[in-house]
Amino acid sequence: MPVSYIIKKMKMKKSLVLALIVCHSFGWAQEKQWYLEDPAKDSVQGLSVETAYETLLKGRTSAPVLVAVIDSGIDIEHEDLKDVIWTNPKEIAGNGKDDDNNGYIDDVHGWNFIGGAKGNVGDDSSELTREYARLSKVFEPYADRKVPGRLKKEHAYYQVIKNKYESQNKDNAGKLKMYSGVYKQFSLGLDSVKKILGKDSVSREDLKSIKSTNPVVLFSQMLVLNQPEDSSPDEMKTGLKEAVDHFEGAVKGMDTSFDPRPIVGDNYGDTDERLYGNTDVIGPDPSHGTHVAGIIAANRKNDVGVKGIADNVRIMVVRAVPNGDERDKDVANAIRYATDNGARVINMSFGKSYSPQKEAVDKAVKYAEKKGVLLVHAAGNEGQDNDKSSNFPSPFFLNKKEAKNWIEVGASGPDVNSLAASFSNYGKKSVSLFSPGVRIYSTLPKNKYGFNDGTSMASPAKFFPFLL
């Protein structure tokens, strides 16, 4: 389950909150790729993908569809993806020339807009932090004097940003301290149990068998035994570590002095600038993008790993999403790059609450609309009504008009009681439809596979049956 949802549940009892952290690792005793199954035949709310292949699509042929995945990067050498990664037919790899004259040298499998000659951006700050830092420079000089009339509207916005920043910064620091303490105590207890039993891995039954007065051992017993029956102590430890890592990143992302942008080497304030970045479409952590790509197009014919939904697509990799909030300039250029290089569909499994350069993104969306390119976007994991709260990028332009080439996707679960997942954003006007986004099994870097939850998984899952 997305940690962003867990954060909202912090008023619940600590043991229940901790259960939420790791529930994504356990889930139901069902097929790993339940989302491919048929509601009528398999009693889960899947997409009937296998049924479609066995009936409607049997014996039919199709033309390849180029799908751009704007994300954190993709492991293009993964055993289940390497055969479906797009190769630019007009570009000669490694010759240091712009063979196709598109402005990007050696863009063989796509492009990386958050890298440069000095390397790649891995972590980045939140957009809230960047806005707070920008506005603070403007309004700190007015701390002890009256703000000019011409700045009053922006000053009111600054006060909202300032209050939100200070509250969130304090909240993140407190949660990091709490989860770090819980993880430390649980790890100590688990290690103690392993030492007592002489095992490298222990089960729930092992924990039940231990009779101890050691408080850290008792703490570990309590945490694990309060979880669902199929929970694993080691999986719980992993889940807690993920929570600690999340809040460490959140705290770092709110450091106003942290700015990795010089790595890219662009003129960040120039939103019309197009030609920057590098060729590294994998990046330092391609986990998220690799998972998304596998949902769409993992090789269906190689008898390994998982089956993607679509059997005749090519994946163009466009890296624009760091560990932190993506930047509007990069999103706009990623959309333009994908459009100019032949993508018919663009998946965007990312989002944020502020968009200071929205005009640039709007222009890119309109450009893609004019070229007939469909944009599919994840609705977000805050459990909020997007009709009332902001989630960017958005199909609604600054002039209040709406893009016609946009599908906004919420997340659903495997049964009729979870057709809207508890963490998923929703909205009568702003969310188009819901799609499987709970316990989704797909590709991970280095030929691995695993489960993820979120509208990030629902976005590639829902639309791509139409690519069959």
VEXBA-109011 format. One record per residue (C-alpha): x, y, z. Coordinates in steps of 0.001 Angstrom, whole numbers, padded with zeros to 6 digits, always signed. Example, Ala and Ser with C-alpha at 12.3 -4.5 7.8 and 13.67 -1.06 7.14 Angstrom:
<selos>
+012300-004500+007800/+013670-001060+007140/
</selos>
This chain:
<selos>
+000000+000000+000000/+001316+003456-000841/+003076+005038+002125/+001250+008283+001306/-001981+006589+002369/-000412+005192+005524/+000635+008708+006511/-003015+009742+006576/-003811+006938+009007/-001331+007994+011679/-004141+008801+014143/-004923+005081+014291/-003325+002771+016829/+000348+002270+016141/-000014-001502+015691/-002692-001014+013044/-000641+001623+011251/+002302-000768+011154/+000034-003433+009726/-000847-001061+006895/+002816-000487+006103/+003444-004085+005241/+000076-005279+003994/+001185-004782+000410/+003621-007641+000869/+000979-010161+001873/-002468-009665+000345/-004745-012445-000849/-003976-016066-001668/-004710-015611-005375/-002998-015658-008707/-000050-013268-008862/-001431-011609-011997/-005057-011470-010913/-005532-008328-012938/-005316-010371-016163/-008185-012638-015092/-011890-012600-015865/-014591-011532-013349/-017065-014137-014632/-014624-017072-014779/-012182-016319-011960/-014269-014357-009414/-011849-011430-009328/-012303-007999-010855/-009593-008353-013478/-009439-007003-017017/-010330-010258-018853/-007058-010038-020770/-006515-013797-021089/-010129-014289-022113/-009707-011659-024820/-006656-013431-026231/-008460-016783-026203/-011604-015472-027912/-011857-012038-029511/-008208-011803-030553/-007548-015398-031513/-006013-015576-034984/-005930-011812-035423/-002869-009718-036235/-001987-006145-035271/+000471-003374-036044/+002991-002445-033321/+002056+000523-031124/+004759+002774-029677/+004103+003597-026017/+006222+006144-024166/+006688+005617-020432/+007643+008858-018678/+009011+007661-015377/+012086+007073-013200/+013846+005039-015891/+013522+001424-017038/+015874-001550-016850/+016083-002057-020608/+018148-005258-020163/+015501-007024-018067/+014803-010538-019347/+011091-009780-019733/+011478-006326-021302/+014585-006290-023504/+012700-007576-026541/+009964-004920-026317/+012114-001821-025773/+011917+000665-028632/+015037+001228-030708/+015201+004445-032678/+015588+003202-036270/+017241+006407-037450/+019881+006640-034716/+023263+004865-034748/+024231+003873-031224/+027375+005353-029735/+028655+007365-032673/+028224+010705-030901/+026087+012106-033714/+022497+013240-034009/+021759+010900-036916/+018028+011606-037066/+018445+015368-036578/+015932+015519-033725/+018335+017457-031495/+019196+014518-029219/+022498+012711-029774/+022444+008899-029521/+018848+008713-028271/+018653+005029-029153/+015973+003911-026677/+014630+007275-025521/+015968+010195-023504/+016795+011269-019942/+015729+014818-019060/+017066+014651-015494/+020670+013947-016290/+023609+015717-017864/+027332+015525-018471/+027904+015361-014697/+025646+012338-014147/+022021+011819-013147/+019585+013304-010679/+018464+010610-008238/+016930+012454-005294/+015197+015785-005695/+013196+018090-003471/+009428+018340-003269/+007657+021012-005287/+006315+022440-002035/+009890+022951-000847/+010942+024559-004106/+007991+026936-003969/+008705+027804-000341/+012378+028475-001108/+011489+030640-004135/+008884+032718-002330/+010937+033101+000841/+013559+035013-001121/+010846+037427-002243/+009055+037974+001060/+011630+037578+003830/+012722+041224+003315/+009128+042222+004175/+009069+040395+007515/+009121+043676+009432/+007481+046002+006939/+004352+046283+004848/+004079+044193+001679/+003478+046371-001419/+000030+046192-002945/+001358+044689-006154/+002609+041667-004172/-000393+041091-001918/-001909+038272-003976/+001380+036425-004201/+002048+037106-000518/-001242+035409+000402/-000123+032391-001650/+003221+032469+000137/+001508+032330+003541/-000383+029203+002471/+002823+027595+001186/+004769+028599+004320/+002192+027108+006691/+001943+023921+004650/+005722+023582+004433/+006320+024087+008157/+003556+021651+009112/+004672+018953+006688/+008338+019341+007569/+007588+018850+011259/+005320+015914+010501/+007909+014137+008338/+010629+014558+010955/+008387+013149+013674/+007387+010135+011606/+010962+009430+010603/+011924+009348+014269/+009037+007044+015142/+009476+004574+012278/+013252+004503+012735/+012741+003527+016364/+010181+000845+015514/+012394-000593+012776/+015414-000676+015079/+013534-002432+017875/+011867-004908+015530/+015168-005738+013836/+016858-006318+017198/+014065-008612+018283/+014046-010553+015023/+017823-010966+015113/+017562-012209+018694/+014991-014828+017696/+017160-015999+014819/+020121-016307+017152/+018102-018251+019727/+016815-020669+017075/+020016-020782+015061/+018164-019909+011853/+018776-017346+009111/+015048-017053+008471/+012152-017560+010863/+008405-018060+010477/+005368-016976+012472/+005361-020413+014053/+008972-019923+015153/+008032-016664+016833/+005082-018291+018567/+007366-020981+019959/+009724-018538+021671/+009129-018056+025396/+011062-014957+026386/+010971-012070+028806/+013280-010009+026582/+011256-006857+025727/+012644-006524+022178/+011779-010154+021424/+008291-009664+022850/+007915-006500+020749/+008771-008393+017550/+006372-011193+018475/+003579-008711+019037/+004088-006888+015757/+004253-009987+013576/+001510-011965+015287/-000902-009030+014947/-000565-009199+011158/-002530-011413+008705/-001768-015140+008911/+000333-015146+005737/+002661-012431+007046/+006400-013108+007198/+008745-011572+009794/+011388-010862+007161/+008816-009295+004841/+007621-007127+007697/+011182-006004+008361/+011462-005077+004689/+008193-003142+004869/+009346-001191+007905/+012647-000394+006190/+010726+000922+003196/+008788+003222+005509/+012023+004506+007075/+013515+005075+003620/+010377+006919+002548/+010508+009371+005440/+014259+009831+005102/+013610+010857+001496/+010714+013069+002567/+012881+014894+005121/+015682+015315+002584/+013176+016524+000000/+012182+019414+002277/+015704+020741+002710/+015589+024161+001049/+019368+024114+000537/+019237+020843-001423/+019313+021454-005180/+020585+018734-007545/+019608+020673-010660/+023171+021812-011515/+023804+018172-012467/+021542+018670-015474/+023293+021842-016606/+020283+023524-018201/+018925+027040-017762/+016166+025919-015447/+014167+029137-015695/+013883+028820-019485/+010889+026542-020066/+011348+026846-023834/+014736+025141-023609/+014499+021659-025141/+017973+020295-025771/+019403+019129-022464/+019746+015784-020665/+021641+012595-021518/+021191+009103-022957/+020974+007163-019661/+017369+005938-019721/+017965+003501-016837/+019049+005978-014161/+020134+005266-010583/+016843+003615-009517/+014567+002361-012317/+012347+000271-010011/+009135+002244-010521/+009440+002631-014280/+010436-001017-014750/+007343-002156-012837/+005107+000094-014935/+006654-001089-018214/+006162-004744-017276/+002443-004226-016681/+002122-002855-020184/+004413-005043-022210/+006373-007795-020426/+007114-010475-023027/+004106-012791-023279/+005903-015478-025282/+009178-016199-023451/+007765-018385-020652/+009562-016447-017925/+008419-013951-015319/+005111-012257-016082/+002847-011531-019005/+002306-007953-020067/-001150-006867-021098/-000291-005955-024680/+001533-008348-027003/+002504-005961-029775/+003860-002716-028345/+007269-001109-028068/+008278+000859-024993/+010002+004223-025449/+011831+005219-022262/+011663+008866-021206/+013261+009541-017832/+011882+012628-016072/+010832+011465-012583/+013358+011584-009691/+013004+010347-006130/+011096+013460-005197/+008767+015646-007234/+009195+015835-010998/+009678+019289-012466/+007223+020855-014902/+009870+021752-017449/+011024+018125-017669/+007460+016807-017905/+006674+019212-020730/+009794+018260-022651/+009215+014552-022053/+005735+014830-023579/+007110+016739-026569/+009972+014288-027084/+007652+011282-027023/+005220+012959-029400/+007893+014053-031877/+009458+010597-031950/+006342+008651-032805/+004672+007612-029544/+000948+007071-029923/+000328+006679-026186/+002149+008242-023219/+001869+006760-019727/+002452+009147-016811/+002464+007396-013435/+003483+010366-011289/+001970+013461-009748/+002268+016318-007258/+000196+019028-005582/+001848+022137-007056/+002697+023116-010619/+004442+026502-010822/+005310+026082-014519/+001956+024646-015519/+001749+026823-018601/+004679+024901-020130/+002995+021566-019406/-000306+022829-020840/+001440+023757-024086/+002980+020297-024324/-000360+018590-023663/-002013+020699-026382/+000847+019826-028731/+000308+016102-028098/-003442+016554-028542/-002904+018197-031914/-000718+015250-032978/-003325+012694-031886/-001344+011294-028942/-003227+009852-025961/-002041+010725-022432/-002803+008293-019590/-002178+009615-016068/-002338+008167-012544/-004863+009917-010288/-002694+009750-007136/-002646+007832-003844/-003756+010323-001184/-007352+009072-000924/-008532+012559-001858/-011254+013986-004089/-009387+015446-007056/-012417+017587-007864/-011572+019528-004703/-007787+019032-004392/-004933+019588-006821/-003094+016773-008576/-000696+017667-011387/-000193+017262-014277/-003837+017786-015059/-006055+017792-018170/-007549+021094-017027/-005679+024040-018515/-005106+027411-016896/-007840+028831-019141/-010276+026250-017620/-010596+024269-020854/-009993+020515-020780/-007704+018344-022887/-009555+015776-024994/-006606+013369-025240/-006398+012536-021537/-007454+009562-019387/-007147+009931-015594/-007024+006574-013805/-007859+005610-010226/-006995+002263-008607/-009291-000689-007884/-008825-003990-006054/-009632-007626-006851/-013111-007893-005313/-016378-006013-005503/-015724-004378-002143/-012532-002713-003402/-013577-001387-006794/-012197+001894-005516/-009027+001136-003557/-008942+002822-000153/-005821+004825-001019/-006903+005909-004496/-007791+009469-005405/-011180+009878-007031/-013370+012575-008564/-016599+012643-010513/-015195+015215-012939/-011464+014670-012692/-011041+010858-012673/-012077+009031-015834/-012181+005430-014602/-010692+002871-012196/-008365-000035-012936/-006480-002750-011020/-003902-001115-008754/-003757-003338-005662/-001105-006046-005268/+000080-005812-008875/+002881-008242-009764/+005342-007079-012409/+008968-006645-013408/+011665-005117-011196/+015311-004301-012030/+017959-007025-012429/+015535-009698-013665/+013459-009587-010510/+009703-009425-009966/+007497-008140-007191/+004251-006552-005997/+003422-002860-005939/+000252-000924-005163/-000959+002419-006426/-002596+004352-009205/+000856+004170-010820/+000018+000522-011522/-003599+001222-012441/-002646+003736-015129/-000760+001276-017371/-003199-001528-016549/-006433+000149-017599/-005841+001667-020960/-003606-000902-022489/-006239-003580-023116/-007197-001322-026009/-003740-001977-027454/-004355-005709-027699/
</selos>
